[in-house]
Amino acid sequence: MMGVRSRIEAITRRIAVPCVAVMLTMSAAHAQVPLDTLLSGVVQIKTVMDPDARTNTNLGREREGTGIVIDDNGLVLTIGYLMVEAQTAEVRTNDGRTIPANVVGYDHESGLGLLQAILPLKVRPLSMSRSANVKPDDKVIVASFGGVQAAAPARVIAKKEFAGSWEYLLDDAIFTAPPHMAWSGAALINHEGKLVGVGSLILSDANGHGVPGNMFVPIDRLPPILSDLIAQGRASGPARPWLGVSTNQIGDRLLLSQVTPQGPGEKAGLKKGDIVVGVGGEKPKGLADFYRKVWSRGEAGATVPLDIEREGEERHVDVQSMNRLDHLKLRTTY
């Protein structure tokens, strides 16, 4: 019997051939470029992590996905988990050229990352539009590396808050359907042929009504931090407190599904299976509210007072938070 993933892929292929041609033609005409030129800036990236990278356990040491060229100097935007803690990186264009790249910067709050090709890529950069102008029901293109054949039509099915288990929160995430199977770093392109989002996840329920789809980081998150990422590898200003835990919301319960080795939570005594019942004596209303209560305690380094339930008993734990980036094995070579 055909699996869920195979069924989705088959459905996507059937609708993609006629629809993507029409939408890409419209986008290319608006941008006044040929189709292959419009998508030439959607490239492949391959990375190899530091052998001691903290993220190797969950993400693997070798990673591969899509990058988006955003300027004439070979600056490549991607989703951060493809390049965070990278030791080496390379970029491959649609015409088969492979060029080494340097690590530029990573931003944990948005989830975006930057690489810099060491030689000219000779592609057309994708221009950015305003993701704030994207609306539910907008028709869009999701483009991963591989040219027209790797692009598919989609529809925006929601713009809403997204809370990830890894201490991650977006107020304005963009959700599309049907799902694109090569979502990591994929370009979300509007009808004008401009970039409005960067692919992050595939979800079985992307809109709260059981519709599978993808989640994109809105491109509006990049301009405010772009110069900082280029200059110093990270956004400037105070960092949020990081606990080093993964938290899943199950009904109204917040369950710690993972505690990062050598992270603040582990050092404070938190354990997998603990249930968060309070922050500073206040019960979180959900995962997003939990993060906001933690972050409201001050900058990274602040002590976060948690009330947890373990084996039916409540106990209090003070967690000395830290900056997430200071825990990682980051290399900026730009």
Summary of the structure (lengths in Angstrom):
residues: 334
radius of gyration: 20.5
end to end distance: 49.1
largest distance: 65.1
contacts: 1144
relative contact order: 0.14
helix: 23%
strand: 39%
